[in-house]
Amino acid sequence: MKRLLITAIAAIAVASPAAAAPTLHRDVQGRWCTDGSVQLWEYTDANCAPENAITVKPDRYEGWEFGCRITAVKKTFDRDIIASTKTMGAWVARVNATCSGIDCEWQEQMTMYVEKGTLFMRDRNVYRRKGSAC
């Protein structure tokens, strides 16, 4: 009986939201393309050139020769963002990530949200670089 109780407590602890990995909301997930601006990504179809694309997944985002694993996400709802032409308010994620590329590792923080079909990556702060190519 005691062993069953311990097993049940462990299962609840593993399944609790506090134990879950940080994830991004669905609005920002998908494949996005840019015209070269670091701050602004626009949604695109599969015809986007790989060097201009970023793919956002629930727990990471990846681009041309780099990948970032999300380490923390703080989500808030901002009523001042224009979600679409008829809707006000959008989810905003403050993201911390650990990234790596060719011979380089770094950490970054940014704010991500979608406004009128455009993914915004604002207030991007890159810090703690290490590696020969940084």
N, C-alpha and C positions, 0 to 999 in steps of 0.2 A: 504494500500500500504506500509506504514511504517513497519507494522508488518510482511508482506511478505518479505521485504528486510532484516529485522533482522533475520528471520528464515533462509533465504538463506545464509547469512553470517555465521550463526552458523553451518549450514550443511557443508559448505566448510571448516570451521575451524576443525570440527570433522574428516572430510575425508582427511585432508592434511597429508603428510608424517611426518611432525614434530610432529603431535599429536599421531602417531602410536607408539605402544610399540616396544622396541628393539627386533630384531629377528636375528637368525643365518642363514647363507646361507645354501642351500640344501646339499652341499657336506658333511658337518659335521653331518647332521641329520641322525638318524637311531639308530640301536642297535649295540653296539660295545662291544668287549670282551677283557679282558687282561689276561696276565699270572701272574699278581700280581704286575707289575710295575705301579706306580702311574702316570708316565709321558706318557706311551705308551699304546694305545688302538688299537686293531686290529679288523676289521670288522668280524663278525661271524654270523652264522645262529641261528635258534631258539634253538639249542641244548646247548647253553652256560649256565653254571651254574649261577643261579641268583646272587650269591655273587661276581661273576667275571664280571658282565655285567653293562653297563651304557647305558641309552637310552637318546639320544639327540633329543629334539623337538625344534620347532622354538623359543619358549620363555622360555625354561627351560631344565634342564637335571636331570636325576634321576638315583640312584643306589641303592645298598643294604642298606636299612634302612636310606637313606638320600634323600633329594631333594633340588634342587637349582633353584631359580627364577632369570632369567637374568634381571639385572637392567640397563645395558648399553652395547652397542656393537659398536666397531669401526672397520669397514671392510676396508682392503686394498688389493691390488693385488701385490703379490711378484713374480717377474719373475725368481728368483733364486731357487724356490722350484720345484722339479721334480714331476709334477702331475701324469704322467704315463711314460712308457718307451719311448713314442714318443712325449710327450707334456711337455713343460716347462711352469711354472707359475701356481699359485694357489691362491685362495682367503684365506686370513688370517683374523681371527677375534680376536680382543683384547676384552675380556669379563670381565665384573664385574657382580657378582652374590651374592644374599643373600641366604644362605643355612640353612637347619635345619635337625637335626637327633633326635635320642632319647635323650631327656633332654639336647640338645645342639643347639646353634645357632651360625653362623659365617658368615663372608663375605670373598669372595675370588676374585682374579684376575688371569687371565691366557690368554695365546695365544693358539688358536685352529686352526688347519688346517689339510688337508688330503694330504698326500704324498704317491704315489704309493699304494693306497688302505688302508693306515694306518692312523688312526686318531691320531694326536699328540696334547697333552695338555702340553704345555711348560710354563716355567717361572711362575709356579703356586705359588701364594702368599696367604696364609690364614692369616686373621687378624680379630681383634675385636671379639674374642670368648666370649661367655657367656653361663652359664648353668653348672649344676653339673657334667655332663659327658665330658666336654671339656678338 
